[in-house]
Protein backbone atom coordinates (compact mmCIF):
# COMPACT_ATOMS: atom_id res chain seq x y z
CA UNK A 1 0.00 0.00 0.00
CA UNK A 2 2.84 2.41 0.90
CA UNK A 3 4.52 1.66 -2.42
CA UNK A 4 1.28 2.43 -4.27
CA UNK A 5 1.08 5.81 -2.54
CA UNK A 6 4.67 6.70 -3.34
CA UNK A 7 4.26 5.58 -6.95
CA UNK A 8 1.61 8.31 -7.33
CA UNK A 9 3.79 11.12 -5.90
CA UNK A 10 4.88 13.99 -8.16
CA UNK A 11 8.06 14.31 -6.07
CA UNK A 12 10.90 11.91 -6.81
CA UNK A 13 11.63 9.28 -4.14
CA UNK A 14 14.60 6.89 -3.83
CA UNK A 15 15.46 4.58 -0.92
CA UNK A 16 18.75 2.70 -0.50
CA UNK A 17 19.83 0.15 2.09
CA UNK A 18 22.90 0.43 4.31
CA UNK A 19 25.05 -1.03 1.50
CA UNK A 20 23.80 1.72 -0.89
CA UNK A 21 21.75 -0.84 -2.84
CA UNK A 22 18.57 0.64 -4.33
CA UNK A 23 15.45 -0.71 -2.62
CA UNK A 24 12.88 1.58 -4.21
CA UNK A 25 12.63 4.41 -6.79
CA UNK A 26 9.30 5.79 -7.98
CA UNK A 27 8.45 6.81 -11.55
CA UNK A 28 8.92 10.52 -10.79
CA UNK A 29 12.53 9.75 -9.82
CA UNK A 30 13.26 8.68 -13.39
CA UNK A 31 11.17 11.44 -14.98
CA UNK A 32 12.56 14.39 -13.00
CA UNK A 33 16.20 13.36 -13.24
CA UNK A 34 15.93 12.26 -16.86
CA UNK A 35 17.36 8.82 -16.14
CA UNK A 36 17.00 6.56 -19.18
CA UNK A 37 17.98 3.36 -17.37
CA UNK A 38 14.64 1.62 -16.91
CA UNK A 39 15.16 -0.11 -13.57
CA UNK A 40 17.91 0.42 -11.00
CA UNK A 41 16.38 -1.70 -8.21
CA UNK A 42 18.94 -3.97 -6.46
CA UNK A 43 21.85 -2.09 -8.05
CA UNK A 44 24.51 -0.34 -5.96
CA UNK A 45 23.89 3.35 -6.50
CA UNK A 46 27.53 4.46 -6.53
CA UNK A 47 28.24 1.93 -9.29
CA UNK A 48 25.79 3.59 -11.67
CA UNK A 49 25.63 7.18 -10.37
CA UNK A 50 28.91 8.55 -9.04
CA UNK A 51 29.10 11.00 -6.09
CA UNK A 52 25.37 11.11 -5.33
CA UNK A 53 24.21 13.10 -2.29
CA UNK A 54 22.14 10.28 -0.85
CA UNK A 55 25.22 8.06 -0.55
CA UNK A 56 27.02 10.92 1.23
CA UNK A 57 24.12 11.16 3.70
CA UNK A 58 24.17 7.38 4.20
CA UNK A 59 27.82 7.51 5.28
CA UNK A 60 27.77 10.83 7.19
CA UNK A 61 24.35 10.19 8.81
CA UNK A 62 23.65 13.94 8.58
CA UNK A 63 20.33 15.15 7.22
CA UNK A 64 20.21 17.58 4.31
CA UNK A 65 16.92 19.50 4.29
CA UNK A 66 15.74 21.71 1.39
CA UNK A 67 19.13 21.53 -0.29
CA UNK A 68 19.36 22.70 -3.91
CA UNK A 69 21.94 21.10 -6.20
CA UNK A 70 22.51 19.85 -9.72
CA UNK A 71 22.15 16.13 -10.37
CA UNK A 72 25.52 15.57 -12.06
CA UNK A 73 24.53 12.85 -14.51
CA UNK A 74 21.88 14.89 -16.30
CA UNK A 75 22.56 18.40 -14.88
CA UNK A 76 18.98 18.74 -13.61
CA UNK A 77 18.49 21.26 -10.82
CA UNK A 78 16.57 19.79 -7.84
CA UNK A 79 15.60 20.66 -4.26
CA UNK A 80 15.87 17.63 -1.96
CA UNK A 81 15.37 16.35 1.57
CA UNK A 82 17.87 13.58 2.29
CA UNK A 83 18.09 11.63 5.55
CA UNK A 84 19.43 8.41 7.01
CA UNK A 85 16.81 5.81 8.05
CA UNK A 86 16.94 3.80 11.32
CA UNK A 87 14.94 0.83 12.61
CA UNK A 88 13.16 0.65 15.97
CA UNK A 89 16.39 -0.41 17.69
CA UNK A 90 18.21 2.64 16.36
CA UNK A 91 20.32 0.76 13.85
CA UNK A 92 20.96 2.45 10.50
CA UNK A 93 19.23 0.51 7.76
CA UNK A 94 19.61 2.90 4.81
CA UNK A 95 18.82 6.38 3.51
CA UNK A 96 16.14 8.09 1.47
CA UNK A 97 15.77 11.16 -0.70
CA UNK A 98 12.58 13.04 -1.57
CA UNK A 99 13.08 15.79 -4.15
CA UNK A 100 11.33 18.03 -6.64
CA UNK A 101 12.31 19.77 -9.85
CA UNK A 102 13.77 23.19 -8.98
CA UNK A 103 13.33 24.30 -12.59
CA UNK A 104 9.55 24.22 -12.18
CA UNK A 105 9.79 25.93 -8.77
CA UNK A 106 11.99 28.65 -10.19
CA UNK A 107 9.61 29.17 -13.11
CA UNK A 108 6.67 29.56 -10.70
CA UNK A 109 8.67 32.01 -8.57
CA UNK A 110 9.64 34.01 -11.65
CA UNK A 111 6.02 34.14 -12.75
CA UNK A 112 4.90 35.24 -9.28
CA UNK A 113 7.51 38.01 -9.29
CA UNK A 114 6.34 39.11 -12.72
CA UNK A 115 2.72 39.12 -11.56
CA UNK A 116 3.69 41.07 -8.44
CA UNK A 117 5.59 43.57 -10.58
CA UNK A 118 2.63 43.75 -12.95
CA UNK A 119 0.18 44.31 -10.08
CA UNK A 120 2.38 46.98 -8.49
CA UNK A 121 2.57 48.89 -11.75
CA UNK A 122 -1.19 48.70 -12.22
CA UNK A 123 -1.80 49.74 -8.61
CA UNK A 124 0.60 52.67 -8.92
CA UNK A 125 -1.25 53.97 -11.96
CA UNK A 126 -4.81 53.57 -10.67
CA UNK A 127 -5.21 57.29 -10.00
CA UNK A 128 -4.15 58.18 -13.53
CA UNK A 129 -5.80 55.53 -15.67
CA UNK A 130 -9.45 55.41 -16.57
CA UNK A 131 -11.30 52.14 -16.03
CA UNK A 132 -11.54 51.63 -19.81
CA UNK A 133 -7.77 51.82 -20.14
CA UNK A 134 -7.27 49.38 -17.27
CA UNK A 135 -9.68 47.03 -19.00
CA UNK A 136 -7.65 47.24 -22.22
CA UNK A 137 -4.48 46.33 -20.30
CA UNK A 138 -5.98 43.34 -18.51
CA UNK A 139 -4.51 40.10 -19.83
CA UNK A 140 -3.96 36.47 -18.85
CA UNK A 141 -1.52 35.88 -21.71
CA UNK A 142 2.17 36.11 -20.61
CA UNK A 143 3.21 37.65 -23.97
CA UNK A 144 0.64 40.43 -23.64
CA UNK A 145 1.41 41.02 -19.94
CA UNK A 146 5.04 41.57 -20.91
CA UNK A 147 3.94 44.07 -23.59
CA UNK A 148 1.76 45.91 -21.07
CA UNK A 149 4.65 46.22 -18.63
CA UNK A 150 6.85 47.61 -21.41
CA UNK A 151 4.14 50.14 -22.29
CA UNK A 152 3.82 51.29 -18.70
CA UNK A 153 7.58 51.65 -18.29
CA UNK A 154 8.04 53.36 -21.66
CA UNK A 155 5.23 55.80 -20.86
CA UNK A 156 7.31 57.40 -18.09
CA UNK A 157 10.09 58.25 -20.56
CA UNK A 158 10.30 60.82 -23.34
CA UNK A 159 12.24 58.40 -25.56
CA UNK A 160 10.84 57.57 -28.99
CA UNK A 161 8.82 54.35 -29.20
CA UNK A 162 8.47 52.17 -32.29
CA UNK A 163 5.41 49.91 -32.14
CA UNK A 164 5.43 47.00 -34.57
CA UNK A 165 2.84 44.34 -35.28
CA UNK A 166 0.49 42.98 -37.89
CA UNK A 167 -2.32 45.12 -39.27
CA UNK A 168 -5.19 45.31 -36.80
CA UNK A 169 -3.14 44.14 -33.79
CA UNK A 170 -3.88 47.27 -31.74
CA UNK A 171 -0.98 49.64 -32.46
CA UNK A 172 -3.18 52.74 -32.16
CA UNK A 173 -4.59 51.51 -28.85
CA UNK A 174 -1.01 51.00 -27.61
CA UNK A 175 -0.19 54.59 -28.61
CA UNK A 176 -3.27 55.81 -26.70
CA UNK A 177 -2.09 53.92 -23.62
CA UNK A 178 1.45 55.30 -23.87
CA UNK A 179 0.11 58.85 -24.00
CA UNK A 180 -2.52 58.42 -21.28
CA UNK A 181 0.03 56.88 -18.89
CA UNK A 182 2.66 59.55 -19.59
CA UNK A 183 3.28 62.90 -17.83
CA UNK A 184 2.20 64.51 -21.13
CA UNK A 185 -1.38 63.25 -20.84
CA UNK A 186 -2.74 66.76 -20.14
CA UNK A 187 -1.46 67.86 -23.56
CA UNK A 188 -2.60 66.77 -27.05
CA UNK A 189 -2.07 63.41 -28.69
CA UNK A 190 -1.97 64.17 -32.41
CA UNK A 191 -2.26 61.24 -34.82
CA UNK A 192 -1.00 61.18 -38.39
CA UNK A 193 -1.42 58.31 -40.84
CA UNK A 194 1.67 58.66 -43.01
CA UNK A 195 0.18 56.42 -45.71
CA UNK A 196 -3.04 58.38 -46.21
CA UNK A 197 -1.74 61.92 -46.82
CA UNK A 198 -0.92 62.82 -50.45
CA UNK A 199 2.85 63.30 -50.87
CA UNK A 200 2.43 66.86 -52.14
CA UNK A 201 0.56 67.84 -48.97
CA UNK A 202 2.45 65.84 -46.37
CA UNK A 203 5.07 68.52 -45.63
CA UNK A 204 2.44 71.21 -44.99
CA UNK A 205 0.50 68.75 -42.80
CA UNK A 206 3.57 68.14 -40.63
CA UNK A 207 5.10 71.61 -40.47
CA UNK A 208 2.27 73.99 -41.39
CA UNK A 209 2.55 77.09 -43.58
CA UNK A 210 2.33 80.87 -43.46
CA UNK A 211 -0.10 83.15 -45.33
CA UNK A 212 0.53 83.15 -49.07
CA UNK A 213 2.93 80.21 -48.95
CA UNK A 214 1.25 78.61 -51.99
CA UNK A 215 -1.90 78.87 -54.11
CA UNK A 216 -4.91 77.79 -52.09
CA UNK A 217 -3.23 78.38 -48.73
CA UNK A 218 -5.51 79.55 -45.93
CA UNK A 219 -5.20 83.31 -45.50
CA UNK A 220 -3.99 83.30 -41.91
CA UNK A 221 -1.71 80.29 -42.42
CA UNK A 222 -1.98 77.03 -40.50
CA UNK A 223 -0.14 75.15 -37.80
CA UNK A 224 1.26 71.74 -38.65
CA UNK A 225 0.99 68.54 -36.63
CA UNK A 226 4.22 69.22 -34.74
CA UNK A 227 3.00 72.57 -33.43
CA UNK A 228 -0.41 71.11 -32.58
CA UNK A 229 1.30 68.36 -30.60
CA UNK A 230 3.65 70.74 -28.75
CA UNK A 231 4.21 69.56 -25.13
CA UNK A 232 2.26 66.43 -26.01
CA UNK A 233 2.67 63.35 -28.22
CA UNK A 234 2.81 62.89 -32.00
CA UNK A 235 1.75 59.45 -33.23
CA UNK A 236 3.13 58.56 -36.66
CA UNK A 237 1.07 55.62 -37.88
CA UNK A 238 2.28 53.60 -40.89
CA UNK A 239 5.65 55.39 -40.62
CA UNK A 240 7.19 52.83 -42.98
CA UNK A 241 5.25 54.44 -45.85
CA UNK A 242 6.63 57.93 -45.26
CA UNK A 243 8.28 59.43 -48.40
CA UNK A 244 12.08 59.66 -48.30
CA UNK A 245 11.92 63.43 -48.86
CA UNK A 246 9.98 63.89 -45.63
CA UNK A 247 12.13 61.42 -43.72
CA UNK A 248 15.16 63.74 -43.97
CA UNK A 249 13.15 66.71 -42.67
CA UNK A 250 11.62 64.66 -39.86
CA UNK A 251 15.10 63.55 -38.80
CA UNK A 252 16.23 67.18 -38.60
CA UNK A 253 13.23 68.11 -36.45
CA UNK A 254 13.96 65.23 -34.08
CA UNK A 255 17.58 66.37 -33.82
CA UNK A 256 16.98 70.14 -33.49
CA UNK A 257 13.55 70.16 -31.83
CA UNK A 258 12.58 72.99 -34.19
CA UNK A 259 10.26 73.21 -37.19
CA UNK A 260 9.94 75.73 -39.98
CA UNK A 261 6.61 76.44 -41.60
CA UNK A 262 6.43 76.42 -45.41
CA UNK A 263 7.07 79.96 -46.66
CA UNK A 264 8.60 81.13 -43.39
CA UNK A 265 12.23 81.97 -42.65
CA UNK A 266 11.89 81.59 -38.86
CA UNK A 267 12.15 78.40 -36.80
CA UNK A 268 9.61 77.47 -34.13
CA UNK A 269 10.81 75.40 -31.13
CA UNK A 270 8.70 72.31 -30.36
CA UNK A 271 8.72 69.79 -27.51
CA UNK A 272 7.10 66.62 -28.82
CA UNK A 273 7.32 62.97 -27.83
CA UNK A 274 7.31 60.67 -30.90
CA UNK A 275 5.48 57.35 -31.07
CA UNK A 276 5.74 55.58 -34.41
CA UNK A 277 4.01 52.43 -35.64
CA UNK A 278 4.31 50.15 -38.65
CA UNK A 279 3.27 46.73 -39.89
CA UNK A 280 6.18 46.48 -42.34
CA UNK A 281 9.72 45.28 -41.67
CA UNK A 282 11.62 48.56 -41.35
CA UNK A 283 14.99 46.80 -41.28
CA UNK A 284 14.23 45.38 -44.74
CA UNK A 285 13.13 48.85 -45.86
CA UNK A 286 16.45 50.24 -44.61
CA UNK A 287 18.36 47.56 -46.54
CA UNK A 288 16.44 48.36 -49.73
CA UNK A 289 17.09 52.14 -49.23
CA UNK A 290 13.37 52.87 -48.83
CA UNK A 291 13.82 54.05 -45.25
CA UNK A 292 16.66 56.10 -43.79
CA UNK A 293 18.87 54.15 -41.41
CA UNK A 294 19.56 57.19 -39.22
CA UNK A 295 15.83 57.89 -38.85
CA UNK A 296 15.18 54.23 -38.04
CA UNK A 297 17.56 54.37 -35.09
CA UNK A 298 16.01 57.67 -33.95
CA UNK A 299 12.59 56.01 -33.80
CA UNK A 300 13.76 52.59 -32.61
CA UNK A 301 14.84 53.69 -29.10
CA UNK A 302 12.15 51.63 -27.35
CA UNK A 303 10.82 48.90 -29.67
CA UNK A 304 7.54 47.23 -28.66
CA UNK A 305 6.16 44.35 -30.71
CA UNK A 306 2.44 43.52 -30.35
CA UNK A 307 1.58 39.81 -30.62
CA UNK A 308 -1.13 38.90 -33.16
CA UNK A 309 -4.51 37.74 -31.88
CA UNK A 310 -3.78 34.10 -32.83
CA UNK A 311 -0.96 34.20 -30.22
CA UNK A 312 -3.38 35.58 -27.60
CA UNK A 313 -6.00 32.81 -27.59
CA UNK A 314 -5.99 32.84 -23.77
CA UNK A 315 -7.44 36.38 -23.91
CA UNK A 316 -9.73 35.85 -26.90
CA UNK A 317 -13.02 35.13 -25.14
CA UNK A 318 -12.45 37.91 -22.57
CA UNK A 319 -11.77 40.37 -25.40
CA UNK A 320 -14.88 39.13 -27.18
CA UNK A 321 -17.05 39.59 -24.09
CA UNK A 322 -15.72 43.13 -23.58
CA UNK A 323 -16.58 44.04 -27.18
CA UNK A 324 -20.03 42.44 -26.87
CA UNK A 325 -20.68 44.60 -23.80
CA UNK A 326 -19.62 47.72 -25.75
CA UNK A 327 -21.85 46.87 -28.71
CA UNK A 328 -24.74 46.06 -26.36
CA UNK A 329 -24.58 49.58 -24.92
CA UNK A 330 -24.36 51.15 -28.37
CA UNK A 331 -27.05 49.09 -30.09
CA UNK A 332 -29.36 48.41 -27.11
CA UNK A 333 -29.21 44.70 -27.95
CA UNK A 334 -28.36 42.01 -25.42
CA UNK A 335 -26.51 39.19 -27.18
CA UNK A 336 -24.32 36.32 -26.01
CA UNK A 337 -22.06 33.83 -27.79
CA UNK A 338 -23.25 30.28 -28.45
CA UNK A 339 -20.93 27.41 -27.53
CA UNK A 340 -20.35 26.56 -31.22
CA UNK A 341 -19.26 30.13 -31.99
CA UNK A 342 -16.92 30.20 -28.98
CA UNK A 343 -15.22 27.09 -30.32
CA UNK A 344 -15.13 28.51 -33.84
CA UNK A 345 -13.52 31.73 -32.54
CA UNK A 346 -10.85 29.74 -30.68
CA UNK A 347 -10.06 27.61 -33.75
CA UNK A 348 -10.00 30.56 -36.18
CA UNK A 349 -6.64 32.22 -37.02
CA UNK A 350 -7.86 35.88 -37.08
CA UNK A 351 -5.63 37.17 -39.90
CA UNK A 352 -7.15 40.64 -39.38
CA UNK A 353 -6.46 40.47 -35.63
CA UNK A 354 -8.48 42.61 -33.18
CA UNK A 355 -9.82 44.82 -35.96
CA UNK A 356 -11.32 41.73 -37.63
CA UNK A 357 -12.84 40.65 -34.31
CA UNK A 358 -14.50 44.09 -34.08
CA UNK A 359 -15.88 43.74 -37.59
CA UNK A 360 -17.18 40.19 -37.07
CA UNK A 361 -19.02 41.17 -33.88
CA UNK A 362 -20.43 44.34 -35.43
CA UNK A 363 -21.76 42.21 -38.30
CA UNK A 364 -23.28 39.76 -35.81
CA UNK A 365 -25.02 42.58 -33.93
CA UNK A 366 -26.62 43.73 -37.18
CA UNK A 367 -27.76 40.22 -38.13
CA UNK A 368 -28.99 38.95 -34.75
CA UNK A 369 -32.15 39.93 -32.91
CA UNK A 370 -32.18 41.26 -29.37
CA UNK A 371 -31.85 38.46 -26.79
CA UNK A 372 -30.45 35.88 -29.23
CA UNK A 373 -27.29 33.86 -28.89
CA UNK A 374 -24.81 34.61 -31.68
CA UNK A 375 -24.71 31.50 -33.85
CA UNK A 376 -22.84 30.62 -37.04
CA UNK A 377 -25.73 32.02 -39.07
CA UNK A 378 -24.92 35.49 -37.68
CA UNK A 379 -21.28 35.41 -38.82
CA UNK A 380 -19.75 36.54 -42.16
CA UNK A 381 -19.70 33.73 -44.72
CA UNK A 382 -15.93 34.08 -45.40
CA UNK A 383 -15.26 33.12 -41.81
CA UNK A 384 -17.30 29.94 -42.06
CA UNK A 385 -15.71 29.06 -45.42
CA UNK A 386 -12.26 29.47 -43.88
CA UNK A 387 -13.19 27.22 -40.98
CA UNK A 388 -14.50 24.55 -43.35
CA UNK A 389 -11.29 24.68 -45.38
CA UNK A 390 -9.25 24.28 -42.22
CA UNK A 391 -11.19 21.11 -41.49
CA UNK A 392 -10.83 19.93 -45.10
CA UNK A 393 -14.64 19.99 -45.28
CA UNK A 394 -14.70 16.40 -43.98
CA UNK A 395 -17.11 15.20 -41.32
CA UNK A 396 -15.16 12.58 -39.38
CA UNK A 397 -16.78 9.51 -37.91
CA UNK A 398 -16.32 8.71 -34.23
CA UNK A 399 -13.85 5.96 -35.16
CA UNK A 400 -11.82 8.36 -37.31
CA UNK A 401 -11.83 10.91 -34.50
CA UNK A 402 -10.67 8.25 -32.04
CA UNK A 403 -7.81 7.26 -34.35
CA UNK A 404 -6.77 10.90 -34.64
CA UNK A 405 -6.77 11.46 -30.85
CA UNK A 406 -3.12 10.54 -30.39
CA UNK A 407 -2.08 12.72 -33.33
CA UNK A 408 -4.03 15.68 -31.96
CA UNK A 409 -2.73 15.15 -28.42
CA UNK A 410 0.87 15.02 -29.58
CA UNK A 411 0.42 18.18 -31.67
CA UNK A 412 -1.16 19.95 -28.68
CA UNK A 413 1.81 19.08 -26.44
CA UNK A 414 4.28 20.33 -29.06
CA UNK A 415 2.27 23.55 -29.49
CA UNK A 416 2.11 24.10 -25.70
CA UNK A 417 5.90 23.69 -25.44
CA UNK A 418 6.41 26.15 -28.29
CA UNK A 419 4.02 28.72 -26.81
CA UNK A 420 5.69 28.44 -23.40
CA UNK A 421 9.23 28.60 -24.85
CA UNK A 422 9.80 25.02 -23.64
CA UNK A 423 8.87 25.91 -20.05
CA UNK A 424 7.43 22.65 -18.71
CA UNK A 425 5.37 24.22 -15.92
CA UNK A 426 3.67 26.68 -18.29
CA UNK A 427 3.08 23.95 -20.88
CA UNK A 428 1.36 21.76 -18.25
CA UNK A 429 -0.84 24.73 -17.25
CA UNK A 430 -1.82 25.43 -20.87
CA UNK A 431 -2.82 21.78 -21.30
CA UNK A 432 -4.45 21.55 -17.86
CA UNK A 433 -2.42 18.36 -17.40
CA UNK A 434 -0.91 16.88 -14.25
CA UNK A 435 2.84 16.55 -13.97
CA UNK A 436 2.69 12.75 -14.02
CA UNK A 437 0.48 12.69 -17.11
CA UNK A 438 2.62 15.33 -18.84
CA UNK A 439 5.85 13.36 -18.45
CA UNK A 440 4.11 10.12 -19.34
CA UNK A 441 2.87 11.69 -22.60
CA UNK A 442 6.30 13.13 -23.39
CA UNK A 443 7.77 9.68 -23.04
CA UNK A 444 4.92 7.98 -24.90
CA UNK A 445 5.17 10.34 -27.89
CA UNK A 446 8.99 10.40 -27.78
CA UNK A 447 9.02 14.17 -27.15
CA UNK A 448 11.60 14.21 -24.35
CA UNK A 449 14.06 16.01 -26.62
CA UNK A 450 11.58 18.92 -26.95
CA UNK A 451 12.10 20.04 -23.34
CA UNK A 452 15.10 21.76 -21.94
N, C-alpha and C positions, 0 to 999 in steps of 0.2 A: 504493500500500500504506500509506504514512504517513497519507494522508487517511482511509483506512478505519479505521485505529487511532484517530485523533483523533475521528472521527465517533462512536465508541463510548464516549468518555470522559464521565464524569459531571461533570467540571469543564468550565466554559465556556472556549473558546479562540477568540481572534480575532487575525488577522495582517494588518498593513497594510504597504504599500510605502512608499518614502521620500517619496512625494507624498501620504501618508495615505489612499491608495485601498485599499479592503478587498480583500484577496486571498483570505482564507478566514475562515469563522466556522462552528463546528460547531453541531449542534442544541441542545446544552446552553446555548450562548450565548443563544439566543433564549428558551429555557425559563426559565433562571434570572433573566434580566433582565426578562422579561415583555414582550419586544419583539414587537409584532404585525406589523410589516413583514416580509413573508415572506422576502425575499432582498435583502441589502445588498451583495452581491458587485459589485465594480467601481465602487461609489459612494464619493465622498470622505466620510470619516467626519465631519469637522467640518461638512459641509453638512447632515447628517441628525441628528447628535448633538453638540450644542454642548458645549465645555469638557470633553472626555473626557480621562481621565488618560493613556491610551495615546498620544494626540497630544502631550501635554506631554512624555512620555518620549521620543518620536521627536525632538522639537526639542532637548530638554535633553541627551539621550544619558546620562541618569542612571537607573540601575536603581531600581525601587521593589519591595522584597521584603516579603511578608506585610503589606501595607498594607490597613487596613480603611477603607472609605469608602462613602458612599451614591451609587448610580448615579442621577444627577439626574433623568433622564427618567421613571423609574418609582419612584424612591425605595426601591430594593431595596438592602439592606445586603450588601456582598460583601467578601471578603478576596482580594487579588490579588497576583500576581507579574508585574511589567511590566518589559520590558527592550528596549533597542535590539538589532537584529540586523545582523551584519556578514558580508560574504563572505570568501573565503579571502585576498583581497588587503587586507582591513581596511577596505573601503569600506562605509559604512552603506547598507543596502538596505531597511530598514524597522524595524518594531517588533512585538512580540507581547505578549499578555496571557493569562495562565492564571489563572482565578479560581474560587472556590466560594461558595456561598450561606452568608453568615455567620449568617443566621437559623437554619438547621439546626444549625450548629456551636454557636451559643449555646444552642439548645434541648437539645442533647446535654450541654453543660457544665452547664446548670441541672439536668438530670436526674441527672448524676453527683454534683453537690453535694447534691442531695436524698437520693440513695442513700447518700452518705457520712454525711450527717447522720443518716439513718435507722439506718445500721449503728452509728454511734457511740452513739446512744441505746440501741439494743438491747444493745450491748456493755457499756455502763455499768450496765445493769440486770440483767446475767446472774446476779449473786450474789443478787438479790432475787426473781427471777421463776422459778417452777417451769417445767419443760419443757413442761407442758400449756398454760400461759399463753403461752409463746413460740410454741408451735404455732398457737394461736388468732390471734396477731398476725402470723403470716407471710402475706405477700400479694405477688402480682405486679401487682395492679391499682393504678394510680396513685391513683385516688380513695380506695381503702381504705388505701393507705400513708399518705396525707395524714391520714386519720382516725386511724390508729394513732399518728402523731406528735403529733396534738392530744391524744389520750388520755394519752400519756406525759408531755407537758408539763403538762397540766391536773392530773395526779395529784400533782404536787409542790406544788400550791397548795391552800389551804383554801377557795377561792372556789366558789360554787355552780355546778353544771353542769346544763344542760338538754339531755338527749339526745332527739333527734327521729328519726323514721323510721317506715316502714310496720310494721304488725303482723308479728311474726315475723322482723324484720331483725336481731335480736341486741342489743336495748337492755339486757337484763339481763346478758348477757355483757360488754358494754361497762362496765356499772356494777361488775361483779366485777373487771375489769381496773383500773379507776380506783382501787378500794379496795386491791387487792393491790400496786399500784405506789406507793401513797402511804405517807407516814410513819405513817399510822394503821393500817397493816395488822396490827399486833399487838392491835388492839382490834376490837370486833364490827362486822360489817356487818349491819344490820337492814333487812329488806325489807318494804315495805308495799304491797299492791295497793289503791290508793284506790278502785277500782271494785268491789271484791268485799266490802267491809265494809259492813254495814247502816248507814244514816245515824244511827240512834239509838245505835249502839255506837261510831261512829268516834272520837268525842271521848275516850271512856275508853280506846280502843286506843292513841291517840296520847299522852295525858297521864297515864293511869293513874287510880287512885282510892284513897281511904282507906277504912278499915273503916266499914261502915254508910252509905256514901255513897248507896246506893240499894238497893231490894229485889233480892235475888239476888247482891249483891256478896260477893266472897270475904271471909272474916272478917278476915284480916290485911291486906286491901287488895292492890293490885297495881301494879307499875311499868308505865308506858306505854312506847311504842316509843322516845321521846326519851331517857328514862332508861336504857333497855337499850342504846341506841347511844352513850351518853356516852363521849367521847374517841375514838369511832369514826365510822362513816358511816351515815347514814340514807338508804335508797333509796326514793323515792316513785314507784312505778310507776303508770302511768295517771293522772298528776296532773291532767290535764285534766278528769277526772270527779269531782274533789273538790267536795263541797258548798260553796256560798258561805259558809255559817255557819262552817265549819271554816277556810276560807281566811283569814278575818280573824284568827282565833286563831293560825294558823300564821305569819302575817306578824308578829304581835306577838312570838312566840317567836324568830323569826329576827332581829328587831330587838333584843330584850332579852337573848337567850340565857338565858331562864329559863322554866320551866314551872310550872304549878300543877295538882296533882291534883284531880280532882272531889271535892268535899266537904272540901277543905283550904283553910285561909286563909294558908298559907305557900307561898313560892316556892322552887323548887329550881333552882340554877344547872346548866346543861348546856353541854357543848362538843361540838357535833355538826357534821360536814360533810354538806351536803345534796347529793344527786344526784337529780334528777327526770327522768322520762321520759314521753313521750306520743306517740301516733300521730295525734293530732288537731291541727288548726291553732289554736294558742293565741291567735294574733293575732286570728283571726276570733272566737274565744270572748270575747276582751276587748272587741271591737267590739259583740258582741251582749249584753254585760253578764253573761255566764255565768262569766267569770273576771276576778278583780281585776287591774287594770292594775299597781298597785303591787307585788302579789305576783309577777306575771309578770316584772317587771324585777329583783326580788330573786333569782328562780331563773335568769334568762336571762343571768347574768354571763359564763359560758363556754358558748356554744351549740355542740353537736356533732351534725351530721346524718349518720345512717348510710345509705349507699346501698343500695337494694334489690338482691336477688340477681340480677335481670335486668341490672343495670348492672355486675355483677362476674363476667361470664362467663369472664374470664381465670382466675379462681380456682375456678370451679365444679367441675372434675374433681378438683382437689387437695382441696377441701373434702369432696367425695364419698368420695374414697379414705380420708381421715382418719376419716370417720364409719363407713365399712365396717370399718376396722380396730377401731374401738371396739365395734361390734356383734359382730365376730368374737370378741373377747375375752369379751363378755358371754354370747353364745349358743353358743360353742364350734363355730361353723360357719365354714368358710372359703369365702367367695364372692368373685367378681369380676364386673365389669361387662362385658357383651357390647358389641361395637362398635355395634350398632343402638341399644342403650340409651344409650350415651355420646352418640350423635348426637341422640337424642330429648331427652336432658337439656339439651343445648346449645341446641336449638331451642325448648324449652319456656320460658314466661314466668315461672314460679314466683310466682304471685300471693301465695302464703303464705310466700314467702321461705325463710330457713334452717329455720324450724320445719316448713314443708311438706316440705323435703328430708329432714329427720329422719323425718317420718312415712312418706314414700314408701319410704325404705330399711328402716325397721322392718317395714313391711308385706312388703317383698320378702324379708326374712330369715325371716319366718314362712312364706311361701309356697314358698320355694326349699329344696331339699335340700342337705346339706353337699357341698361340692366343685363345685356347679353354677355356671355363669355366669348372672348375673341377666339375664333376657330380658324382652321385653314381656309375656309371660304371667305374670310375677311382679309386675307393677305394677298399681296401682289402675285400675279401668276408666275413671274420670272423666278420668284423665290421658291415656289413649289417645284417648278421645272428643274431648278438647280439641285434641290434636295433629291428629286427622283433620279437625276443623273448620277448623283453621288452614290445612290444605292443600286445603280445599274438597272433601275426599273424592274427589279426582280423581286417577287414575293417569295421569300424562303419558307419552306416547310419547317415544322418543328424539328424534324430529324436533321435537316440541313443546318438549322440554327445551332442545334446541339453539337454537331460536328465542327462548327466554326467557333465554339466557345473557347477552346484552348488558344486558337489563333488570335481571337479578340483579346483574351486575357493577357497573353504575352505582349501584344502590341500596346495594351494599356499600361503595363509595367514599364516597358521601354519609354513610352511617352512621359510617364510620371517621373522617371529618372532624368529625362532630358529637361523637363520643365523645372525640376528642383536642382538642376546643375549637379546631378549625381549625389545629392544629399539624401541618405537613406531615410532619415526621420521624416523629412518633408514628403518624400515619395510615398511612405506608408500612410501619412495623413491624407494626401490627395486621393489615395485608393481606399481609404477607410479600412485598412487591412492591419491585422495584428502582426507583431514582430515575427512570431513563429511562422505564421502563414506566409509572410513576405519572403523570409529566407527559404522556406520550403519551395515557394514558387520560383525564386531565383535559381535554385538548384535544379528543380524539375525542368525548367525551360533553358537551362544552361546559360544563364545570364549573369553568372557571378563575375565575369570580366567587365560587366557594365558599371560596377560600383567601385568607388575608390576606397 
